[in-house]
């Protein structure tokens, strides 16, 4: 998921440099959403992923 967030961030940077403002804003928005989903899933996996053997 972090990989896809980075990909959309790079797309946003390239689109911004080339002058496609709308496309850059939407790609940056997608990258931001994917990054926050990655953070939430990573935190949940750290909290619930490790169980103490009984």
Backbone torsions as a table, in degrees:
resi	resn	phi	psi	omega
1	UNK	NA	-39.5	177.7
2	UNK	-63.9	-33.6	177.0
3	UNK	-60.5	-45.0	-178.9
4	UNK	-69.1	-33.8	175.5
5	UNK	-63.2	-41.4	178.1
6	UNK	-66.3	-38.4	179.0
7	UNK	-62.8	-46.3	179.8
8	UNK	-67.6	-30.6	176.3
9	UNK	-65.8	-42.9	178.2
10	UNK	-64.8	-41.0	176.9
11	UNK	-60.6	-41.1	179.4
12	UNK	-64.6	-40.9	178.9
13	UNK	-64.0	-44.2	-179.8
14	UNK	-65.4	-41.9	179.7
15	UNK	-65.4	-36.8	178.9
16	UNK	-67.3	-40.0	179.4
17	UNK	-65.8	-37.1	-178.8
18	UNK	-82.1	-6.3	175.0
19	UNK	94.9	10.6	177.8
20	UNK	-91.0	84.8	-173.6
21	UNK	-65.2	-42.8	-179.2
22	UNK	-65.5	-43.5	179.2
23	UNK	-67.0	-38.3	179.3
24	UNK	-64.7	-40.9	-179.7
25	UNK	-66.9	-40.7	-180.0
26	UNK	-70.5	-38.7	177.6
27	UNK	-66.8	-37.8	177.3
28	UNK	-67.2	-37.0	176.9
29	UNK	-64.2	-42.7	177.6
30	UNK	-64.0	-42.3	179.0
31	UNK	-62.3	-39.9	179.7
32	UNK	-65.4	-43.5	179.3
33	UNK	-63.2	-45.7	179.7
34	UNK	-63.6	-36.9	179.2
35	UNK	-65.5	-42.8	179.7
36	UNK	-69.5	-34.8	174.5
37	UNK	-63.5	-41.5	176.4
38	UNK	-59.8	-43.8	179.4
39	UNK	-63.4	-42.9	-179.6
40	UNK	-65.6	-46.7	179.8
41	UNK	-65.5	-36.2	176.7
42	UNK	-64.8	-42.1	178.3
43	UNK	-65.8	-41.5	178.7
44	UNK	-65.2	-38.2	178.8
45	UNK	-69.5	-32.1	175.2
46	UNK	-68.8	-38.3	-178.2
47	UNK	-74.2	-48.2	-172.7
48	UNK	-101.6	-6.4	-175.0
49	UNK	-74.7	-39.1	-177.2
50	UNK	-95.3	121.7	175.8
51	UNK	-115.7	140.6	177.1
52	UNK	-77.3	126.1	-179.7
53	UNK	-62.1	138.3	-178.4
54	UNK	-91.1	NA	NA
